[in-house]
Amino acid sequence: MSDYPVTYKQQPPEKRNRLSIFFRWFLAIPHYIWSFFYGIAAFLAVFIAWFAIVITGRWPRGLYDFVAGFVRYYGRLTAYVSLIVDTYPPFDGGEHPEYPVQIIVAPPKEQYSRLKTLFRFILAIPIAIVQYVLSIWLFILSVAIWFVGVFAGSTSAGLMEAPRMPMAYYVRSSAYFLLITEDWPPFEPGPA
């Protein structure tokens, strides 16, 4: 499903920083604070865009770019907090090709379905349930990565491959909830 408009890629390290892993959730506190305010602004943008899409069938380009930036930012933050990467994430929603987690969001479509947008909250219920289940899986993997990373100082390629599918689904489903895409997110993780 390479034509899906949101792509997730990760390049986790095998050699890990034990201290960074041990204190990861504390190190992320500034990001939690920033993501709260960034998230409020993104949800306001989505609220305005919802009306624009329902009325005109089009995303206002500036709002789209802002919300796509939030999807990239929050995906990188989730990967950092989930111990997939050790590199501290940037505080903005830019593409940052040098960062070990890449979230690529396609430009907006010419026309969006007004009906799918109008009923998005109902259509998103099954996706929210799947995202919740996969977030539990991601949390369990994060705990395993924490123990292995702290005590061994490295993580195997197999262990680091395990969170790729739930992270890809998490990012894509978040984009669906935020109206970036109108197609249900696939379960396949995408490119390695």
VEXLOPA-589955 format. One line per field, with one value per residue (C-alpha): residue number from 1; y, x, z; residue in three letters. Coordinates in nm, 3 decimals, padded with zeros to 5 digits, always signed. Each point is the difference from the previous one (the first is absolute). Example, Ala and Ser with C-alpha at 12.3 -4.5 7.8 and 13.67 -1.06 7.14 Angstrom:
<tikes>
num 1,2
y -00.450,+00.344
x +01.230,+00.137
z +00.780,-00.066
residuo ALA,SER
</tikes>
This chain:
<tikes>
num 1,2,3,4,5,6,7,8,9,10,11,12,13,14,15,16,17,18,19,20,21,22,23,24,25,26,27,28,29,30,31,32,33,34,35,36,37,38,39,40,41,42,43,44,45,46,47,48,49,50,51,52,53,54,55,56,57,58,59,60,61,62,63,64,65,66,67,68,69,70,71,72,73,74,75,76,77,78,79,80,81,82,83,84,85,86,87,88,89,90,91,92,93,94,95,96,97,98,99,100,101,102,103,104,105,106,107,108,109,110,111,112,113,114,115,116,117,118,119,120,121,122,123,124,125,126,127,128,129,130,131,132,133,134,135,136,137,138,139,140,141,142,143,144,145,146,147,148,149,150,151,152,153,154,155,156,157,158,159,160,161,162,163,164,165,166,167,168,169,170,171,172,173,174,175,176,177,178,179,180,181,182,183,184,185,186,187,188,189,190,191,192
y +00.000,+00.241,+00.255,+00.073,+00.375,-00.040,-00.201,-00.102,-00.103,-00.068,-00.062,-00.098,-00.036,-00.334,+00.153,+00.189,+00.274,-00.164,+00.326,+00.153,-00.310,-00.015,+00.361,+00.018,+00.092,+00.282,+00.127,+00.029,+00.235,+00.317,-00.175,-00.099,+00.364,+00.122,-00.274,+00.106,+00.350,-00.116,-00.255,+00.261,+00.214,-00.305,-00.099,+00.356,-00.015,-00.333,+00.142,+00.290,-00.234,-00.236,+00.280,+00.101,-00.358,-00.064,+00.325,+00.016,-00.350,+00.149,+00.038,+00.355,-00.050,+00.189,-00.194,-00.327,+00.066,+00.095,-00.317,-00.218,+00.154,-00.097,-00.360,-00.009,+00.160,-00.222,-00.314,+00.081,+00.073,-00.330,-00.188,+00.172,-00.069,-00.359,-00.044,-00.070,+00.269,+00.172,+00.327,+00.283,+00.113,+00.353,+00.221,+00.082,-00.180,+00.027,-00.301,-00.032,-00.262,-00.047,-00.127,-00.382,+00.001,+00.129,+00.081,+00.104,+00.163,+00.046,+00.337,+00.046,-00.154,+00.220,-00.107,-00.174,-00.188,+00.228,-00.298,-00.185,+00.320,+00.069,-00.344,-00.036,-00.039,-00.296,-00.153,+00.029,-00.215,-00.335,+00.170,+00.144,-00.348,-00.150,+00.292,-00.056,-00.372,+00.075,+00.270,-00.270,-00.213,+00.301,+00.064,-00.364,+00.018,+00.328,-00.164,-00.290,+00.242,+00.194,-00.309,-00.130,+00.344,+00.083,-00.336,-00.104,+00.341,-00.116,-00.130,-00.264,+00.077,-00.236,+00.177,+00.336,-00.129,-00.099,+00.356,+00.101,-00.121,+00.145,+00.329,+00.019,-00.069,+00.253,+00.276,-00.082,-00.029,+00.333,+00.152,-00.154,+00.146,+00.340,-00.010,-00.016,-00.312,-00.142,-00.363,-00.246,-00.063,-00.329,-00.251,-00.054,+00.198,+00.141,+00.039,-00.112
x +00.000,+00.273,-00.252,-00.136,+00.045,+00.180,+00.323,+00.189,+00.367,+00.232,+00.371,+00.049,+00.350,+00.129,+00.251,-00.201,+00.069,-00.091,-00.033,-00.225,-00.220,-00.018,-00.121,-00.190,-00.341,+00.153,+00.203,-00.320,-00.174,+00.074,-00.151,-00.311,-00.054,+00.064,-00.216,-00.292,+00.000,+00.092,-00.283,-00.256,+00.100,-00.013,-00.347,-00.124,+00.141,-00.177,-00.325,+00.017,+00.110,-00.291,-00.243,+00.202,+00.010,-00.370,-00.094,+00.256,+00.152,+00.350,+00.260,+00.131,+00.368,+00.150,-00.211,+00.085,+00.372,-00.031,-00.193,+00.235,+00.286,-00.173,-00.037,+00.375,+00.091,-00.222,+00.108,+00.366,-00.079,-00.187,+00.293,+00.241,-00.216,-00.057,+00.380,+00.013,+00.266,+00.245,+00.033,-00.187,-00.280,-00.020,-00.279,-00.151,-00.200,+00.257,+00.105,+00.353,+00.146,+00.297,-00.222,-00.014,-00.382,-00.146,-00.367,-00.081,-00.337,-00.116,-00.140,-00.376,-00.227,-00.183,-00.336,-00.108,-00.323,-00.236,-00.199,+00.304,+00.108,-00.348,-00.020,+00.370,-00.062,-00.230,+00.221,+00.303,-00.141,+00.143,+00.335,+00.007,-00.057,+00.282,+00.229,-00.071,+00.086,+00.319,+00.096,-00.009,+00.230,+00.229,+00.010,+00.092,+00.275,+00.124,+00.032,+00.190,+00.228,+00.054,+00.117,+00.217,+00.144,+00.080,+00.149,+00.164,+00.079,-00.119,-00.314,-00.030,-00.126,-00.293,-00.108,+00.020,-00.199,-00.293,-00.127,+00.013,-00.351,-00.180,+00.188,-00.086,-00.365,+00.004,+00.136,-00.235,-00.307,+00.088,+00.012,-00.342,-00.147,+00.147,-00.159,+00.335,-00.115,-00.344,+00.103,+00.021,+00.361,+00.153,+00.148,+00.317,+00.292,+00.121,+00.360,+00.278
z +00.000,-00.103,-00.129,+00.348,+00.063,+00.334,+00.019,+00.314,-00.003,+00.293,+00.039,+00.364,+00.141,+00.128,+00.241,+00.260,+00.252,+00.332,+00.190,-00.266,-00.001,+00.380,+00.028,-00.331,+00.138,+00.207,-00.295,-00.200,+00.249,-00.206,-00.302,+00.197,+00.092,-00.355,-00.155,+00.219,-00.150,-00.351,+00.022,+00.101,-00.299,-00.232,+00.123,-00.054,-00.352,-00.059,+00.136,-00.248,-00.281,+00.071,-00.085,-00.305,-00.132,+00.067,-00.177,-00.284,-00.017,+00.035,+00.273,+00.048,-00.092,+00.297,+00.249,-00.173,+00.022,+00.367,+00.090,-00.210,+00.200,+00.323,-00.125,-00.075,+00.333,+00.212,-00.186,+00.069,+00.364,+00.035,-00.154,+00.242,+00.306,-00.117,-00.007,-00.372,-00.043,+00.235,-00.193,+00.172,-00.233,-00.138,+00.135,-00.339,-00.265,-00.279,-00.203,+00.148,-00.237,+00.236,+00.284,+00.036,-00.018,-00.325,-00.037,-00.353,-00.061,-00.359,-00.109,+00.033,-00.260,-00.248,+00.140,+00.321,+00.061,+00.188,+00.124,+00.139,+00.172,+00.138,+00.161,+00.088,+00.373,-00.060,-00.270,+00.228,+00.283,-00.128,-00.069,+00.352,+00.144,-00.209,+00.088,+00.371,-00.024,-00.193,+00.253,+00.270,-00.218,-00.050,+00.375,+00.074,-00.265,+00.153,+00.341,-00.157,-00.188,+00.323,+00.191,-00.284,-00.073,+00.362,+00.092,-00.330,-00.149,-00.341,-00.164,-00.269,-00.349,+00.060,+00.316,-00.176,-00.297,+00.225,+00.063,-00.368,-00.091,+00.306,-00.042,-00.372,+00.080,+00.285,-00.224,-00.288,+00.223,+00.162,-00.349,-00.067,+00.320,-00.090,-00.349,-00.184,-00.180,-00.057,-00.056,+00.285,+00.101,-00.116,+00.244,-00.199,+00.136,-00.329,-00.112,+00.231
residuo MET,SER,ASP,TYR,PRO,VAL,THR,TYR,LYS,GLN,GLN,PRO,PRO,GLU,LYS,ARG,ASN,ARG,LEU,SER,ILE,PHE,PHE,ARG,TRP,PHE,LEU,ALA,ILE,PRO,HIS,TYR,ILE,TRP,SER,PHE,PHE,TYR,GLY,ILE,ALA,ALA,PHE,LEU,ALA,VAL,PHE,ILE,ALA,TRP,PHE,ALA,ILE,VAL,ILE,THR,GLY,ARG,TRP,PRO,ARG,GLY,LEU,TYR,ASP,PHE,VAL,ALA,GLY,PHE,VAL,ARG,TYR,TYR,GLY,ARG,LEU,THR,ALA,TYR,VAL,SER,LEU,ILE,VAL,ASP,THR,TYR,PRO,PRO,PHE,ASP,GLY,GLY,GLU,HIS,PRO,GLU,TYR,PRO,VAL,GLN,ILE,ILE,VAL,ALA,PRO,PRO,LYS,GLU,GLN,TYR,SER,ARG,LEU,LYS,THR,LEU,PHE,ARG,PHE,ILE,LEU,ALA,ILE,PRO,ILE,ALA,ILE,VAL,GLN,TYR,VAL,LEU,SER,ILE,TRP,LEU,PHE,ILE,LEU,SER,VAL,ALA,ILE,TRP,PHE,VAL,GLY,VAL,PHE,ALA,GLY,SER,THR,SER,ALA,GLY,LEU,MET,GLU,ALA,PRO,ARG,MET,PRO,MET,ALA,TYR,TYR,VAL,ARG,SER,SER,ALA,TYR,PHE,LEU,LEU,ILE,THR,GLU,ASP,TRP,PRO,PRO,PHE,GLU,PRO,GLY,PRO,ALA
</tikes>
